Amino acid sequence: MPIVYLKRSTPVARAYLPPICSRIISSQCSRANAGEIDELERRWDNLVDRLGSESLPDFLRLHWNSRNAFVRHSELFKVIRNRITSAADVFTLLREMDEDIDTYLALHQPAVSQWDADWQRSAQELLLFSVRQPYPMLMAAKRRLSDADLGELLRASVVISFRYNVIGSLHPGDQERVYNTVALAIHQGAITTLAEAINALRPIYRSDAAFRADFAEAALKTTHGRKARIVRYILGRLEKQVSGQDFDTASALYTIIARKRLGSVRQSRSGKLHFPAGQYGSD
């Protein structure tokens, strides 16, 4: 029984998915199956070429969770082995992966995507926060909802992520399952509007009162690269909230703190930035 190892796929994917796919095709074809094997390899190589340096197993899991019940990284290929049982299943999987790859790449590389400026900004903010839990839901929304609803759902994901992950520092495990539930409902047609999606996300939306309390206790290191960028982002947003003007966040860390109206923002000797209770608590 021939097994095809696709040349440019990642080691993990090469060890699992291609052998599964080619084994299924081989076992179900009574005649020479070189044509189907070639087509499988062509589709697979095309996916890998488009992903470039991105992780194919990572994309596969996010894609899978946008259409199916939640699976962990450690369970992914076992689930695929159990679910992909025919040649038709193989080609359906590859076709559906191809359908989602543009959304995945736009979320990972918004600056070079064809998305409009607002969508790119929201995707860039999710990258800044290192939050990927919404991706399956956003993939499903791109397939099923209107562009206007997708744009609003992107923005809602940023707000939730800022409150829940960045300021609240809450565990993302429960959050990821909520996003998967919403993704599956969108994919299956149980959720068809933005309002329904937002309502389904309420369990992971920090209320204004909880967010203010979290914000008052927030302390972010300004010496760490990513955290420093988040601090600049926060200070830039505070400046916009106070003055109504956009601010150059690249220099915000070193200049806004000195501004009189933000004088209550305190930087400790350890390099952590502390925000004042009762101020700038909602945005």
Secondary structure, DSSP 4 states (H G I P E B T S, - for coil): ------TTS-HHHHHHHHHHHHHHHHHH-SS--HHHHHHHHHHHHHHHHHHTTS-HHHHHHHHHHTTSS---GGGHHHHHHHH--SHHHHHHHHHHHHHHHHHHHHHH-GGGSSS-HHHHHHHHHHHHHT--TTHHHHHHHHHHS-HHHHHHHHHHHHHHHIIIIIIS---HHHHHHHHHHHHHHHHHTS--SHHHHHHHTGGGPPPHHHHHHHHHH-EEESSSHHHHHHHHHHHHHHHHHHHS----TTTHHHHGGGSGGGTT-EE-TTSEEEPPTTSS---
